[in-house]
Amino acid sequence: MNDGMGWVRAPDVGQHFTDEAGNHWRVRDVIKPGADGHYIVRLSYGKNQDCMDGISVLARAEFSALCREKGLRVSAG
């Protein structure tokens, strides 16, 4: 999932993650402004796979930190 420089690669739209606490995160949109690896990701999150508790809009550094701090892992579904 990392790009070799410590950043998390841009996720795919529709990709689903769960964190260490069992919360669900779904990628709703990814904006990739250039070939330099920067992106903005819009995630919905929640206690179940519907991910209807809220929305977060994160830059690459914020998404990378979220993945590290919450232990996000790709999940089926």
ZAMI-956697 format. One record per residue: z, x, y of N, C-alpha, C, CB in turn; residue in one letter; residue number from 1. Coordinates in steps of 0.1 Angstrom, whole numbers, plus 5000, padded with zeros to 4 digits. Glycine has a CB too. Layout:
BEGIN
<site <Z,X,Y>,<Z,X,Y>,<Z,X,Y>,<Z,X,Y>,"A",NUM>,
...
END
This chain:
BEGIN
<site <5000,5008,4988>,<5000,5000,5000>,<5000,5009,5013>,<5012,4991,5000>,"M",1>,
<site <5005,5021,5012>,<5005,5030,5023>,<4991,5037,5025>,<5016,5040,5022>,"N",2>,
<site <4989,5041,5037>,<4976,5048,5039>,<4976,5063,5039>,<4971,5044,5053>,"D",3>,
<site <4988,5069,5034>,<4989,5083,5033>,<4995,5089,5046>,<4976,5089,5030>,"G",4>,
<site <4996,5081,5057>,<5002,5086,5069>,<5015,5079,5072>,<4992,5084,5081>,"M",5>,
<site <5020,5071,5062>,<5032,5064,5064>,<5031,5050,5069>,<5041,5071,5074>,"G",6>,
<site <5018,5046,5072>,<5016,5032,5077>,<5012,5024,5065>,<5005,5032,5088>,"W",7>,
<site <5015,5011,5065>,<5011,5002,5055>,<4997,4998,5059>,<5020,4989,5054>,"V",8>,
<site <4988,4998,5049>,<4974,4994,5051>,<4974,4979,5055>,<4965,4996,5038>,"R",9>,
<site <4964,4975,5062>,<4962,4961,5066>,<4962,4952,5053>,<4950,4959,5075>,"A",10>,
<site <4970,4942,5053>,<4969,4933,5042>,<4957,4924,5042>,<4982,4924,5041>,"P",11>,
<site <4954,4917,5032>,<4943,4907,5032>,<4948,4893,5035>,<4936,4907,5018>,"D",12>,
<site <4939,4886,5042>,<4943,4872,5045>,<4945,4864,5032>,<4931,4865,5054>,"V",13>,
<site <4956,4857,5032>,<4960,4849,5020>,<4969,4857,5011>,<4948,4846,5013>,"G",14>,
<site <4971,4870,5013>,<4980,4878,5004>,<4994,4873,5006>,<4979,4893,5008>,"Q",15>,
<site <5001,4873,4994>,<5015,4867,4994>,<5024,4878,4990>,<5015,4856,4984>,"H",16>,
<site <5036,4879,4997>,<5046,4889,4994>,<5059,4882,4992>,<5047,4900,5005>,"F",17>,
<site <5068,4889,4985>,<5082,4885,4984>,<5091,4897,4988>,<5086,4879,4970>,"T",18>,
<site <5102,4894,4994>,<5111,4905,4998>,<5123,4906,4988>,<5116,4903,5012>,"D",19>,
<site <5131,4915,4990>,<5142,4918,4981>,<5152,4906,4980>,<5150,4930,4985>,"E",20>,
<site <5152,4898,4991>,<5161,4886,4991>,<5155,4874,4985>,<5166,4883,5005>,"A",21>,
<site <5142,4875,4981>,<5135,4864,4975>,<5128,4855,4985>,<5145,4855,4967>,"G",22>,
<site <5127,4859,4997>,<5119,4852,5007>,<5104,4854,5005>,<5124,4856,5022>,"N",23>,
<site <5096,4845,5009>,<5082,4845,5007>,<5075,4848,5021>,<5077,4833,5001>,"H",24>,
<site <5064,4856,5020>,<5057,4859,5032>,<5042,4858,5029>,<5060,4874,5037>,"W",25>,
<site <5034,4850,5037>,<5020,4848,5034>,<5012,4853,5046>,<5017,4834,5031>,"R",26>,
<site <5002,4861,5044>,<4993,4866,5055>,<4983,4854,5059>,<4985,4878,5051>,"V",27>,
<site <4984,4850,5071>,<4976,4839,5077>,<4963,4845,5084>,<4984,4831,5086>,"R",28>,
<site <4965,4856,5090>,<4953,4862,5098>,<4956,4877,5100>,<4952,4855,5111>,"D",29>,
<site <4945,4884,5100>,<4946,4899,5103>,<4935,4902,5113>,<4944,4908,5090>,"V",30>,
<site <4939,4908,5124>,<4930,4911,5135>,<4929,4927,5135>,<4935,4906,5149>,"I",31>,
<site <4917,4932,5132>,<4915,4946,5132>,<4906,4950,5143>,<4908,4950,5118>,"K",32>,
<site <4912,4955,5154>,<4904,4958,5166>,<4895,4970,5165>,<4913,4960,5178>,"P",33>,
<site <4898,4979,5156>,<4890,4991,5155>,<4891,4999,5142>,<4893,5001,5167>,"G",34>,
<site <4883,5009,5141>,<4883,5017,5129>,<4894,5027,5128>,<4870,5025,5128>,"A",35>,
<site <4903,5027,5138>,<4914,5037,5138>,<4926,5033,5130>,<4919,5038,5153>,"D",36>,
<site <4925,5022,5123>,<4936,5017,5114>,<4946,5008,5120>,<4943,5029,5109>,"G",37>,
<site <4945,5005,5133>,<4954,4996,5139>,<4950,4982,5136>,<4955,4998,5154>,"H",38>,
<site <4960,4973,5135>,<4957,4959,5132>,<4969,4951,5137>,<4955,4957,5117>,"Y",39>,
<site <4967,4938,5138>,<4977,4928,5141>,<4977,4918,5129>,<4975,4921,5155>,"I",40>,
<site <4988,4914,5124>,<4989,4905,5113>,<4998,4893,5116>,<4994,4912,5100>,"V",41>,
<site <4993,4881,5113>,<5001,4869,5115>,<5006,4864,5101>,<4992,4858,5122>,"R",42>,
<site <5019,4864,5100>,<5025,4860,5087>,<5033,4847,5089>,<5035,4871,5083>,"L",43>,
<site <5033,4839,5079>,<5042,4828,5078>,<5053,4832,5067>,<5035,4814,5075>,"S",44>,
<site <5064,4826,5068>,<5075,4830,5059>,<5084,4818,5056>,<5084,4841,5065>,"Y",45>,
<site <5091,4819,5045>,<5100,4808,5041>,<5107,4811,5028>,<5092,4796,5040>,"G",46>,
<site <5116,4802,5025>,<5124,4803,5012>,<5116,4799,5000>,<5136,4794,5013>,"K",47>,
<site <5104,4793,5001>,<5096,4790,4990>,<5081,4794,4993>,<5096,4775,4986>,"N",48>,
<site <5072,4793,4983>,<5059,4798,4985>,<5050,4790,4995>,<5052,4797,4971>,"Q",49>,
<site <5055,4779,5000>,<5048,4772,5011>,<5049,4780,5024>,<5054,4758,5013>,"D",50>,
<site <5059,4788,5025>,<5060,4797,5037>,<5059,4788,5050>,<5049,4808,5037>,"C",51>,
<site <5068,4778,5051>,<5067,4769,5063>,<5079,4770,5072>,<5066,4755,5058>,"M",52>,
<site <5087,4781,5071>,<5099,4782,5079>,<5096,4788,5093>,<5109,4791,5073>,"D",53>,
<site <5085,4796,5094>,<5082,4802,5107>,<5070,4811,5106>,<5094,4810,5112>,"G",54>,
<site <5066,4816,5118>,<5054,4825,5119>,<5059,4838,5127>,<5043,4818,5127>,"I",55>,
<site <5054,4849,5122>,<5056,4862,5129>,<5042,4868,5132>,<5065,4872,5121>,"S",56>,
<site <5041,4874,5143>,<5029,4882,5147>,<5033,4896,5149>,<5022,4876,5160>,"V",57>,
<site <5028,4905,5141>,<5032,4919,5140>,<5021,4929,5142>,<5040,4921,5128>,"L",58>,
<site <5024,4939,5149>,<5014,4951,5150>,<5017,4959,5137>,<5017,4959,5163>,"A",59>,
<site <5008,4969,5135>,<5009,4978,5123>,<5022,4984,5121>,<4998,4989,5124>,"R",60>,
<site <5028,4989,5132>,<5041,4996,5131>,<5052,4986,5127>,<5045,5003,5144>,"A",61>,
<site <5052,4974,5132>,<5061,4964,5129>,<5060,4959,5115>,<5060,4952,5139>,"E",62>,
<site <5047,4957,5110>,<5045,4953,5097>,<5049,4963,5087>,<5030,4949,5094>,"F",63>,
<site <5046,4976,5090>,<5051,4987,5081>,<5066,4987,5080>,<5046,5001,5087>,"S",64>,
<site <5073,4985,5091>,<5088,4985,5091>,<5093,4973,5083>,<5093,4984,5106>,"A",65>,
<site <5087,4962,5085>,<5091,4950,5077>,<5089,4953,5062>,<5082,4938,5081>,"L",66>,
<site <5078,4959,5058>,<5076,4962,5044>,<5087,4971,5038>,<5062,4968,5042>,"C",67>,
<site <5090,4982,5046>,<5100,4991,5042>,<5114,4985,5042>,<5100,5003,5052>,"R",68>,
<site <5118,4979,5053>,<5132,4974,5055>,<5135,4962,5045>,<5134,4970,5069>,"E",69>,
<site <5125,4954,5043>,<5128,4942,5034>,<5123,4944,5020>,<5121,4930,5041>,"K",70>,
<site <5117,4955,5017>,<5112,4958,5004>,<5101,4948,5000>,<5123,4957,4994>,"G",71>,
<site <5092,4945,5009>,<5081,4935,5005>,<5072,4941,4994>,<5072,4933,5018>,"L",72>,
<site <5069,4932,4985>,<5061,4936,4974>,<5051,4924,4972>,<5069,4938,4961>,"R",73>,
<site <5039,4928,4968>,<5028,4918,4965>,<5032,4910,4953>,<5014,4925,4963>,"V",74>,
<site <5031,4897,4955>,<5034,4888,4944>,<5022,4879,4940>,<5046,4879,4947>,"S",75>,
<site <5022,4873,4929>,<5012,4864,4924>,<5014,4851,4931>,<5011,4863,4909>,"A",76>,
<site <5004,4844,4934>,<5006,4830,4940>,<5003,4830,4954>,<5019,4825,4938>,"G",77>,
END
